[in-house]
Amino acid sequence: MKRTKCTKDELRLKILNEASSAFRKVGIRSVHMDNIAGSLGISKRTLYELFKDKEQLLLEVLRFHHQEMNEYMAEVTSKADNVLEVIFALYKRRMRELCNLNPIFLRDLRRYPAVVEYVHARHRETDAAALEHFKIGVEQGIFRGDINFQIINQAMSMQFDMLVFSDITDIYPLADIFREITFLHMRGIATPKGMEMVNSFLQSVQENHSL
């Protein structure tokens, strides 16, 4: 059977998926352009025609992930009855991703300051949307109205730098770090009504994990 030739866009998507999987599994430093080309059965020349080097490939992987996440959150937000449903959906997705992410990936990012700045820029872009969610949560009686959510927002964004530039991932699993920090913030900003919802969600997660 004759193999159908991929279009440039289709090949680009295959490369991004392959690179993303490899980076998550073994980190950035251990993945070489030769590995990506060999895994897909393409020449290095073809790979370099689409991505000039590994740093550009890494940036494109993160851009693609950011776009996927934006689309996912837009869909979740359109169907959610309250702001915590959106936050819980994001939490579940992040936890799935972190369970499949080698912490070496985050440490390897130290070698790519332009990539780290890209992530910071994306965080700044999403700050406005996050603040709007906090505002809606206050209106829904889920979050307290006496909180400076700009400070909370920045504190939550600083998690990324902690994971990249500290050695905490040598001691604790990524998923545990994310869970503790997320629900520390949730408990601090939630009203009694919000806390009931948070506790109910945590209980359901624990029960599902015990099955």
Secondary structure as UniProt FT lines:
FT   HELIX           8..26
FT   TURN            29..30
FT   HELIX           33..40
FT   HELIX           44..50
FT   HELIX           54..79
FT   HELIX           83..99
FT   HELIX           103..108
FT   HELIX           109..111
FT   HELIX           113..139
FT   TURN            140..141
FT   HELIX           149..157
FT   HELIX           159..165
FT   HELIX           168..170
FT   HELIX           174..189
FT   HELIX           192..210
//
